[in-house]
Amino acid sequence: MIALYLVLYDVVAACASYFFALLLRFDMHVSQIPPEYLDAFVKFMPFYAVFMVAVFYALRLYSSIWQFASFSELNRITVASLATAVFHTAGITLFLQRMPVSYYIIGAVMQYCLVIAVRFSYRYITMERARRRQDGRAVRNAMIIGAGAAGQVIIRELKNSGEAEARPCCVIDDNPNKWGRLMEGIPVAGGRDSIPENVRKYKIDQILFAIPTASAEDRRAILDICKETGCELKSLPGVYQLANGEVSLSRMKPVAVEELLGRDPIKVNMEEIFRYIKGKTILVTGGGGSIGSELCRQIAGHEPGQLVIFDIYENNAYDIEQELRRKYPDLKLSVLIGSVRDSRRINQVFETYRPDIVYHAAAHKHVPLMETSPNEAIKNNVVGTYKTAYAALKNGTQRFVLISTDKAVNPTNIMGASKRLCEMVIQSMDA
């Protein structure tokens, strides 16, 4: 039905365009138009209309989805209009009457404009409706990383989709030639170094990384900067999507932790580890802390014989105890309060429960705090590790796992140095 309406519109637009051109040539007075010109116009237009519709049909101008009209459709309209203009000029001149030059030019240009207007106005109306729907509901402000082909596709989809939950606010690209310019109406605000500044300026909530061709090094460097902003991060997984034309919002995925590593991720055989702890008595020191509590959750879900949580901070210990008892009602769980600095208390725990495996996560870990309290770092981290490891050695523990940190590698602060000493303590006892 839409195709039929377009055919009728094109015929009327063509007739109106060339008649207006003839009328304009003679000062908008029909009476002043010579009869031979009017006669030639009336006789030729039916043939021209049939030819025009045939050309438009051959170039698929009646089968396009005009809601998504783009340069491809504009190119086909231009070719069709040139072909019909040549036919009109040659046909009416050779077979009927030589017309004024302005008739050919004005008629062809006006027809071209009218044909474009009706088709692209539908896209404009659709985009405007989508924009108003976005304005009527809460949407997030998005920053696009990459002013290339992928970025352009993402911006278009954000602007044209009524279902998009974000609006593009700015684009970031390392090419200085693009800075200050507009991409699909969105400003290219600067390079990677300006990301934090523009996040604040445009109140960005979401960052979309749209450079599928970026090297692993550049990708990590840019994502590291983005991570510091606290915004939600999404990215296109790989370059093949650009080559295959598969770039779209639906392909954007949250940035995985592995993408921020400066190396390939290490694959760990978790099933083998979990099989090893099955039926064993497991002691987790510092079990209420951020790392210790996660260890407890993982261990509790894989059938240990008994899980013993040892922590000095009763609130954290109580919270993880309640969580595990709710989730694993059949778990044999013991939660103990005490300090790893206290030799008598730690020995009592080992003598009572005889753990097969110890995960030693009790430690001070905040770098700035340890810089101002170095004595506490040594007492809790180093001395506490020594006393716990010695108790494990005395009581026949099979495995002792020290939870260390990357800051122990070539340490530059008190916390890192204390953890390096912890590693040395464990290594000396294992010798």
C-alpha positions in Angstrom: 0.0 0.0 0.0 2.8 2.4 0.9 4.5 1.6 -2.5 1.2 2.5 -4.3 1.0 5.9 -2.5 4.6 6.6 -3.4 3.9 5.8 -7.1 1.0 8.3 -7.1 3.0 10.9 -5.3 6.0 10.6 -7.7 3.7 11.0 -10.7 2.0 14.1 -9.2 5.3 15.5 -8.1 6.9 15.1 -11.6 3.9 16.7 -13.4 3.8 19.5 -10.8 7.5 20.1 -11.0 7.8 20.5 -14.8 4.5 22.5 -15.0 5.7 24.9 -12.3 9.0 25.3 -14.2 7.1 26.2 -17.4 4.8 28.5 -15.4 7.8 30.2 -13.7 9.4 30.8 -17.1 6.4 32.9 -18.2 6.1 34.9 -15.0 3.5 32.7 -13.3 0.8 33.5 -15.9 -0.8 30.5 -17.6 -2.2 32.7 -20.4 1.3 33.8 -21.4 2.5 30.2 -22.0 2.7 29.5 -25.8 0.2 26.8 -26.9 2.9 24.7 -28.5 4.7 24.4 -25.1 1.5 23.4 -23.3 0.6 20.9 -26.0 4.0 19.3 -25.8 3.9 19.1 -22.0 0.4 17.5 -22.0 1.3 14.9 -24.6 4.7 14.0 -23.2 4.0 13.7 -19.5 2.1 10.3 -19.6 5.0 8.7 -21.3 7.4 10.3 -18.9 5.4 9.2 -15.9 5.5 5.6 -17.0 9.2 5.7 -17.7 9.9 7.4 -14.4 8.0 4.8 -12.4 9.8 2.0 -14.3 13.2 3.5 -13.4 12.3 4.0 -9.8 11.0 0.5 -9.5 14.1 -0.9 -11.2 16.3 0.9 -8.6 14.1 -0.4 -5.7 12.9 3.0 -4.6 9.4 1.4 -3.9 10.8 -1.4 -1.7 13.1 0.4 0.7 12.3 0.8 4.4 12.4 4.6 4.6 12.5 4.6 8.4 16.1 3.6 7.9 16.9 5.7 4.8 20.6 6.3 4.4 23.2 7.4 1.8 22.5 4.2 -0.2 18.9 5.3 -0.8 20.0 8.9 -1.5 22.4 7.6 -4.1 19.7 5.5 -5.8 17.4 8.5 -5.9 20.1 10.7 -7.5 20.8 8.1 -10.2 17.1 7.7 -10.9 16.6 11.4 -11.1 19.5 11.9 -13.5 18.2 9.1 -15.7 14.7 10.5 -15.9 15.9 14.1 -16.4 18.0 12.9 -19.4 15.0 11.0 -20.8 12.7 14.0 -20.3 15.1 16.4 -22.0 15.9 14.1 -25.0 12.3 12.8 -25.4 10.3 16.1 -25.4 13.0 17.9 -27.5 13.4 15.2 -30.2 9.8 14.1 -30.6 7.7 17.1 -29.7 9.0 20.6 -29.0 12.2 22.2 -27.9 11.4 23.8 -24.5 13.1 26.7 -22.6 16.3 25.8 -20.9 15.0 26.8 -17.5 12.1 24.3 -18.0 14.5 21.4 -18.0 16.7 22.6 -15.1 14.0 23.8 -12.7 11.7 20.8 -13.4 14.5 18.3 -12.8 15.7 20.0 -9.6 12.3 20.4 -8.2 11.3 16.8 -8.9 14.5 15.6 -7.2 13.8 17.7 -4.1 10.2 16.5 -3.8 11.1 12.8 -4.3 13.8 13.1 -1.5 11.6 15.1 0.8 8.7 12.6 1.1 11.1 9.7 1.6 13.5 11.2 4.1 10.8 13.1 6.0 9.5 9.7 7.3 12.9 9.0 8.7 13.1 12.4 10.3 9.6 12.0 11.9 10.6 8.6 13.3 13.8 10.0 14.8 11.9 12.9 16.3 9.4 10.6 17.9 12.2 8.5 19.3 13.9 11.6 20.7 10.7 12.8 22.4 10.2 9.4 23.9 13.7 9.5 25.3 13.1 13.0 26.7 10.0 11.7 28.4 11.8 9.1 30.4 15.0 8.9 32.4 17.9 7.9 30.2 21.6 7.7 30.9 24.2 10.0 29.3 26.7 8.0 27.1 30.2 8.7 26.0 31.4 6.9 22.8 35.1 6.0 22.6 36.1 6.0 18.9 35.1 8.3 16.1 35.2 5.6 13.4 32.7 3.5 11.6 31.8 1.5 14.6 31.3 4.6 16.7 29.1 6.1 14.0 26.8 3.0 13.9 26.5 3.0 17.7 25.6 6.8 17.8 23.0 6.3 15.0 21.4 3.4 16.9 21.3 5.3 20.2 19.7 8.3 18.4 17.2 6.4 16.3 16.1 3.7 18.6 13.1 4.6 20.8 14.1 1.7 23.1 17.7 2.9 23.8 18.3 3.6 27.5 21.1 6.1 26.8 21.7 9.2 24.8 25.1 10.0 23.1 26.6 13.1 24.6 30.2 13.2 23.4 32.8 11.2 21.4 36.4 10.6 22.4 39.1 9.9 19.8 42.9 10.1 19.8 43.0 11.7 16.4 43.5 15.5 17.0 42.1 16.3 13.5 38.7 15.2 14.7 38.6 17.2 17.9 36.0 20.0 17.9 34.1 18.5 15.0 30.7 16.8 15.0 29.9 13.2 14.3 26.2 12.6 13.7 25.7 15.9 15.5 27.7 14.7 18.6 30.9 16.7 19.4 34.3 14.9 19.4 35.4 16.3 22.7 39.1 15.2 22.8 41.5 12.3 23.3 41.8 9.6 25.9 43.4 12.0 28.4 40.2 14.1 28.4 37.9 11.3 29.4 37.7 12.1 33.1 37.1 15.8 32.4 34.4 15.1 29.8 32.7 12.6 32.1 32.2 15.4 34.6 31.3 18.0 32.0 28.6 15.9 30.3 27.6 14.0 33.5 28.3 10.7 31.8 26.8 7.5 33.2 27.8 5.0 30.6 31.0 4.6 28.4 30.7 2.6 25.2 34.1 1.5 23.8 33.6 1.3 20.0 37.1 0.7 18.6 37.1 -3.0 17.6 40.4 -2.5 15.7 42.3 -1.3 18.8 45.4 -3.2 19.9 45.3 -5.0 23.2 47.7 -2.5 24.7 45.6 0.6 23.6 42.4 -1.1 24.7 43.7 -1.8 28.2 45.2 1.7 28.5 41.9 3.4 27.5 39.7 1.0 29.6 42.0 1.7 32.6 41.2 5.4 32.3 37.5 4.7 31.9 37.5 2.4 34.9 38.7 5.3 37.1 35.6 7.3 36.3 33.2 4.8 37.9 30.9 4.7 34.8 29.4 1.6 33.4 31.7 0.2 30.7 30.6 -1.7 27.6 32.6 -2.6 24.5 32.6 -4.4 21.2 34.4 -7.7 21.6 36.4 -7.8 18.4 37.4 -6.5 15.0 35.6 -9.3 13.1 32.3 -7.6 13.9 33.3 -4.5 12.0 34.3 -6.5 9.0 31.1 -8.6 9.1 28.9 -5.6 9.6 27.7 -6.8 13.0 28.3 -3.6 14.9 25.2 -2.7 17.0 24.1 -1.8 20.5 23.1 -5.4 21.1 26.7 -6.5 20.5 28.0 -4.2 23.2 29.0 -6.2 26.3 30.1 -5.2 29.8 33.9 -4.9 30.0 35.3 -8.1 31.6 37.9 -7.9 34.3 40.3 -9.9 32.1 40.3 -7.0 29.6 42.0 -4.8 32.2 44.8 -7.1 32.9 48.3 -6.4 31.5 48.6 -10.1 30.6 46.6 -13.1 29.5 44.3 -14.4 32.2 45.6 -17.5 34.1 43.2 -20.5 33.8 42.7 -22.3 37.1 41.3 -25.8 37.4 38.7 -25.0 40.0 37.1 -28.5 39.9 40.3 -30.1 40.9 40.7 -27.7 43.8 37.1 -28.2 45.0 37.5 -32.0 44.8 40.5 -31.7 47.1 38.6 -29.8 49.8 35.6 -32.1 49.8 35.3 -33.8 53.2 38.2 -31.9 54.7 38.3 -29.6 57.7 39.1 -26.1 56.4 40.3 -23.1 58.5 40.0 -19.6 57.1 41.7 -16.9 59.1 40.3 -13.4 58.5 37.2 -15.2 57.2 35.0 -12.2 57.8 37.0 -9.9 55.5 36.4 -9.1 51.8 38.7 -11.9 50.6 38.2 -14.3 53.4 34.4 -14.1 53.2 34.5 -14.9 49.5 36.8 -17.9 50.2 34.2 -19.1 52.8 31.4 -18.8 50.3 33.3 -20.8 47.7 34.4 -23.5 50.1 30.9 -23.8 51.7 29.3 -24.7 48.4 31.7 -27.7 47.8 31.0 -30.0 50.7 33.8 -29.5 53.2 33.8 -31.8 56.2 33.9 -28.7 58.4 34.5 -25.0 57.9 36.1 -23.0 60.7 36.1 -19.2 60.4 38.5 -17.3 62.6 38.4 -13.5 62.7 39.0 -10.7 65.2 36.2 -8.5 64.0 32.9 -10.0 65.4 30.5 -8.0 63.1 32.1 -9.4 59.9 32.3 -12.9 61.4 28.6 -12.8 62.5 27.5 -11.5 59.0 29.2 -14.3 57.1 28.0 -16.9 59.6 24.4 -15.9 59.1 24.7 -15.8 55.4 26.3 -19.3 55.2 23.8 -20.8 57.7 20.9 -19.5 55.6 22.4 -20.7 52.3 23.9 -24.0 53.5 21.8 -25.3 56.4 23.6 -28.7 56.4 27.1 -27.1 56.6 29.2 -28.0 59.6 30.3 -24.5 60.5 32.2 -23.1 63.5 32.9 -19.3 63.8 35.6 -18.3 66.3 36.7 -14.9 67.5 40.4 -14.2 68.1 43.6 -12.7 66.9 46.4 -14.4 64.9 48.8 -12.5 67.1 47.7 -14.5 70.1 49.8 -17.7 70.2 47.8 -19.3 72.9 44.5 -18.7 71.1 45.7 -19.8 67.7 47.3 -23.0 69.1 44.0 -23.8 70.9 42.1 -23.5 67.6 44.5 -25.8 65.8 44.5 -28.4 68.7 40.8 -28.4 68.9 39.8 -28.6 65.2 42.9 -30.1 63.6 42.4 -28.4 60.2 43.6 -30.2 57.0 43.8 -27.0 55.0 44.4 -23.5 56.2 43.6 -20.4 54.1 45.4 -17.5 55.8 43.6 -14.3 54.8 43.9 -12.4 58.1 46.0 -9.3 57.4 46.0 -5.5 57.3 45.7 -4.6 53.6 45.1 -0.9 53.3 48.2 0.8 51.9 47.7 4.4 53.2 46.8 3.2 56.8 49.9 0.9 57.0 52.1 3.8 56.0 51.1 5.7 59.1 51.0 2.5 61.3 54.0 0.4 60.2 54.3 -1.4 63.6 50.8 -2.7 63.3 51.5 -4.0 59.8 54.5 -6.0 61.0 52.8 -7.3 64.1 49.5 -8.4 62.3 50.8 -9.4 58.9 54.3 -10.8 59.6 54.1 -12.0 63.3 50.5 -13.2 62.8 51.5 -15.2 59.8 54.5 -16.7 61.6 52.3 -17.8 64.6 49.6 -19.2 62.4 52.0 -21.1 60.2 53.9 -22.5 63.2 50.7 -23.7 64.8 49.8 -25.4 61.5 53.2 -27.0 61.3 53.0 -28.3 64.9 49.5 -29.8 64.4 50.1 -31.6 61.1 48.1 -29.4 58.7 48.4 -30.8 55.2 48.2 -27.5 53.2 48.8 -23.9 54.3 47.7 -21.3 51.7 48.9 -17.7 52.2 46.7 -15.0 50.6 49.3 -12.5 49.4 49.2 -9.5 47.1 50.8 -8.2 43.9 52.2 -5.4 46.1 54.7 -7.9 47.5 56.5 -7.9 44.2 59.3 -5.3 44.5 57.4 -3.6 47.3 57.4 0.1 47.5 55.2 0.5 50.6 54.9 -0.9 54.2 51.9 -3.1 53.4 53.7 -4.7 50.4 56.9 -5.2 52.3 55.1 -6.8 55.2 53.4 -9.3 52.8 56.7 -10.0 51.2 58.0 -10.9 54.6 55.0 -13.2 55.1 55.9 -15.0 51.9 59.5 -15.5 53.1 58.2 -16.9 56.4 56.1 -19.5 54.6 58.9 -20.4 52.3 61.3 -20.9 55.2 58.9 -23.3 56.9 58.3 -25.2 53.7 62.0 -25.8 53.2 
